[in-house]
Structure formats: C-alpha cells, structure tokens
Amino acid sequence: MGQNITGIREEIRRWSEELVQRQEPDGTWRFCFENGTTLDAGVIVLFRSLNAGSEALIRSLHDRILAAQQPEGCWRWYRDDAEGHLSATIEAYYALLYSGYSRREDESLQRAKRYILERGGIGKATSLLTKALLAATGQREWPASLSLIPIEMLLLPSSFPLSFYDFSGYSRVHLVPLLIMAERSYSVKTAQTPDLGELYIDRGPEQAPLTREAREPLDHIQSALGHLVGTPQRIRQAAVKKAEQYLLERIESDGTLYTYASCTVMMVFALLALGYEPQHPVIQRAVEGLSNLQFTVRGGEDGSYTTIQNSPSTVWDTALLSYALQEAGLPPSHPAIRRAAAYLHGKQHRKHGDWQIHNPGTVPGGWGFSETNTFVPDVDDTTAALRALGGLYDSDPAFLEAWNRGLNWVWSMQNGDGGWPAFEKNTDKEMLTWLAIEGAKSAATDPSEADLTGRTLEYLGNFAKLGVRHDWIARGADWLISHQKADGSWYGRWGICYIYGTWAALTGLKAVGMPSGHPAIAKGADWLLSIQNADGGWGESCRSDQSERYVPLHASTPSQTAWALDALVAVHDRPTPAMERGAARLTELLREDGWPASYPTGAGLPGYFYVHYHSYRYIWPLLALAHYANKYGDGSP
C-alpha cells in the first residue's frame, strides 16, 4: 500500500509540473474540444456557399475529414460505432466534394457513395441539422417536421402555458434559423455547388403520421396562437421579424451565435434567407468567428490535423485544471493558481440572459463554457469556476464578492423538483419531447439531471459546507436518490454515461453528509465494482446513451477510470483491492497514447454529437489520484 501511494504521488507531481508548464501567460489552459467531422463539413459547405475564400482552412478541414474515413467508406462518431453514421457520412461526402479538393471518381468518395446508397441514400438521414444543411443548399426539400412548429410561436409571451421559451436554450438557437429558412423555403446554390441527386433512392414523404402523443403539444401551440391579434400575413411578418431580432440579439462579440459553431452556420444561412448580402458585417463577423473556432492538434495517434470546435472549452478546462492542481497540492498562492483565478474572475457573467426568463430577479453571477460567452451561463461551469476560486476568497475581497454572487446564482437555479438543470430553470415540459422532430427527446428540454445535481451537491457540500440538514440540499439529495436506476447506476446527460452519472451522484451525496451505508450509495458503489474491467480500469461505450442502459467498451479510458475510482474513494474509508487495481491502472493510462485515450467521453446529443475533451485525460486522473493519495496516505500530497 505504501509503495502504491508513493508511486501515485510521483505521478501526481510529474503531471502537476507538466500542467503548470502548459499554462498560457493569460492563466488559461487551452485544449481541443473535438466534435467529430460534422462541424468541419458544415463550415466547408457554408464557406463555399458564400464564396468566402478561407482556402487554407478549407483545405485543412478537407484533409481532416478525409483522414477520418473508415475502410467501409463511412464516418463514425466513435470507434465502436460499428455501423458507421449515415448523417455524418453524407455531410462528409458533401463537404469533400464541395471543397473542390476531392472528386466524385476518387476511390474514397466512391466508397462513401456505396455506403450511403447501401443504407437507403440521403433520404434516410436522421439528423435534423444534416437535413437543414442539405435543404439550405438546394439538395432536398425542407423537412416536413419543421412545419410542426409555426414561426408565430415566437410571438407568444413566456407567461403562456406553452411558449417558445419552454424549449431549452440550446434547441431554441438552432430552431430559430431553421424556422426562418423553412418559412422562406430558402436555398442557395453557386456554380460550384455539387448535385447530390445520385445519392437518393427514394424521395417519398418523410413525415410519418403523427401519434396522439405528438399531437398534444401541437394542439396547445395552435390554441395559444389563437390569442394573437391581426391578419395571418401581418402576424407571420411580425414573427419573422421577431426571429431575426432573436438571432441578432444573441450574437457574441466574436460574431458567433451563443458561441456555438453549429447554430452560427445555420444563422448565416437564415440571414441570407432574410435578404442579407454575404458581405454584410454581421455575416462577415460570423465567418471570422467560425474561422477562429479552429484548433490544430499537433502529433498524437492521428498525427496533426485542424478541426472546428463547436465552442472552445477554455473556461471549463481552466477551472477544472486549477481545481485539480489545488487538490494535487498546489497552494492557492501558487502563481499558476493565481493566474487562473484572475482569468476566471474576469469571465464571471454580469449580463442578463435568457436564463432569467424562468429565474427572474436573480443577479447574474454564473460562468459560461467558453471565453467569449458573456450571457449563457450554466450550472456545471459555474460550480467548476467556484471550486477553482475556493481557496482564494478568504484572502481577497474581490474573490469573495465573485464567490457570493456565484453561490447565489447556483442556489437560485435549483428546479422545482429539487434537481439542477444545465442552462435554464424549470424548462422541463415533457410534452415538448413528444414532438416528431429529430433529437427532441434529448434537446427540447433542459430538465434536472443526475450528473448536474450530483456535481452541484458535491460543490455545495465540500466547498460551501452545506449539507442535508438544509432543506434545499435535502431536496436535491432526495431527487438523486429517487432517480437511481434499478441496477444502482445513475444516467449522466453530459458525459458517457452511467459511469459519469454514478460518479457525480455518489460524490455529491457523500459531500452533503449521506452515509456510505445508505442503500443508494452502497448499491451505486457495488454497481461500479461490478463493471470493472479485468485490467482494473473502467470503460463505457457511447452506445449507452441511445441504448438507455450501460454498454461496456471492453477497454479502459482515462476519464471513466478516474470517475469510477473517485466515486469509490468518496465512499470507502479504506482502499479495497479493486480500488488499488483501479489506481494502478489509472497511473498506467496516464502514460498510454492508444485509442482509449482519445475515445469521446463527453456527450452532446445522443446519437448525433459526442465530444473528445483533450483535457480529460489530465483533469480527472489527476483529481482522482490526488483524492486517493490524500485520503489513504498520511494526508500530505
């Protein structure tokens, strides 16, 4: 045991020193937030549609997409996506062709074409954003599913029983540009736009008959629209104008919409649909903003490549790495911690945002995910930043003020059911998930989630020193316990998946004072032990989120091994043999560069969007090993 702790401490020191060296002069850590190839493809299609130039970037993105093609001709979101992903493959094929750097007769595109046709052709694509990209560039009709949401819904006040603001914020910023384009039946073609007609097998109707369940929210929407006064044409014009204002008012200083590449691409097409010229300053700023979302990854298993990040993870990574380094032994006075704290302090939000619609009267005090984000805070980033500042507020009044505002904001965001959401409070009307729109089940609402609730409770317990003796903390714990799965696990929305959720729940419940012998905690810990790999680590497939059950990866990843080990450290007073094997495997994973190190363990939208955080192989192992050494050693890191 002693030798094990000694070896762990050596790894902690080694990685701490390396991470301090990797810190930027502004106090940040900058790692890639990698999202497959679909954003790379979308940017190529948009830039070519605008004749925007950016030749070096387009060529780099083309090469990145081409290198990611699988031998079967498809593109995948993750390694064990055995059948490949049709929507991702269609977008990749389109972008490679539109870029001008690949030709139809190329062997790689011929393989992609065969794959697409063998799976039913373009008409079988399921991603709404894929369909929208094709429709916006004249390759198909606008999806009939978009007609289910009349654009006039934007005119309904948020006080109505069902309004546009009952959709989650991240679905709204994608829906608005799509509704604008669909209303105008917009498409743009240039002389270079490829014709993808040969990839169709059946152009028949895509919209299946609506179920009674799917009709219910539509009936509510139509009933509410009956309260609007004016002629249908005037109401429609007012709604389109409202949609335009909605987009323009949510553009950040870097030119992006909500700081997301995915909805920024759609926004530009929507503005073109409204009559904006490609040279309009708003569009030019958006193009520049999208270009600035590129990240060039150097070396690694896949060599060097350039990709488009949906939203750089600078605030998230900086907060978590500062916190992990402090847990690993760096004092708050260390220059690296002070630099990170100064950066994070400057990124605390002071602007009002859409989150206040359901949470009025609360002073802004959260943090967002990326550094250009100034009005879309989220609970997870806020507690991450507060953990990083936790050791400084008692010695600096400025940090104390930031801490108090952040803590108040987190407290105010608790949902009525006792749990915590990601972005907006009480945005959880289940009927919106019944809409026959791709991804609606996961994207339409922003309900309480086990990972967010658990992480919030962990912060409130370990850093704000609050516990289940406080009523609102007890309600959060009760929500978690009531949402435990029958096998003892919890589902995590923003990570993969059941390991992530179970880690968050167990560490959160323990932090607020729940005993290890509580049945929910004991059952959760037993479940983690039951899925441990033979090598001592843990690994879970991205397929878990669609299967809605744990699916093993049959390999151990650094982040998932760290989450499982960290949860068990929180529960057990002494390390078990299984935990010792887990700690040993985690130290090995820190030195390995095989495919498990780059397997995506971040989640965006089940089936459509997965994230490889390049920072995760450092953050979570360092944190778990620090907690292990601090608890089971002599107390000094």
Protein Blocks (a to p, Z undefined) as FASTA:
>chain_A
ZZmmmmmmmmmmmmmmmmmmmpcfkopacddddehjklmmmmmmmmmmnongjmlmmmmm
mmmmmmmpcfkopacfbfklmnopfklmmmmmmmmmmnopacfklmklmmmmmmmmmnnp
jmlpcbfklmmmmmmnopaccdfklmmpcfklmmpcfkbmbdfklpcfklmmmmmmmmmm
mmnopacddfklccfklmpfblcdfbdcddfklmmmmmmmmmmmmmpgcdfklmmmmmmm
mmmmmmmmmccfkopahhiaklmmmmmmmmmmnopafklmklmmmmmmmmmmpccdeejj
nopaddddfbdcklmmmmmmmmmmmmnopafklmklmmmmmmmmmmpcfbdcfklmmmgh
iacfbdcfblklcklccfklmmmmmmmmmmmmmmomklmmmmmmmmmmmmmmpcfkopac
fklghiacfklmmpccehklmmmpccddfklmmmmmmmmmmmnopafkbmklmmmmmmmm
mmpcfkopacdfkbcfklmmmmmmmmmmmmnopafklmklmmmmmmmmmmpcfkopacdd
fklmmnopacdehiacfklmmmmmmmmmmmpmbdcfklmmmmmmmmmmmmpccfklmgcf
bdfbehiaccddfklmmmmmmmmmmmmmmmmmnopZZ
